[in-house]
Amino acid sequence: MEYKIPVPLVAVIADVFSSHYTHTEIDSRFFAAGFPADVPPGNKQQKCHAWLLRANQQIEAPLLMVGHLIEELMETVPPPTWGGGESPLEAHRARISAQLSALGLCYQIGGHFFNWGPVLRAGLCSRLCMIASSQI
């Protein structure tokens, strides 16, 4: 399994984090996941994008750190919404999951990824992730 963060995943995480978290929350999550303490300059999206790309250059297995970075977002129970619509948390989680599936990856509880391989794509990978999650 390749342990670099795929560029499409960098873009999606940067976009989701910039709309979901404050600057301080972003910094806290990156620090807690073990990313380098040198905070990149820029707006929230630029900061996340730069931090993730820098990790690809400086860290041996940055994809493993990404699992911990997105763990809270992926596992927090979303709050109830008025009118029964999708919450922003659910939309962000779905966007990250869709990108992971497109890359043949699947997020699992605890900040882990499974690589279902290049043969599996979005629909099948998503179903396998749901099956694997229900077995835990």
Secondary structure, 3 states (H helix, E strand, C coil): CCCCCCHHHHHHHHHHHHHHCCHHHHHHHHHHCCCCCCCCCCCHHHHHHHHHHHHHHHCCCHHHHHHHHHHHHHHCCCCCCHHHCCCHHHHHHHHHHHHHHHCCEEEECCCEEEECCCCCCHHHHHHHHHHHHHCC
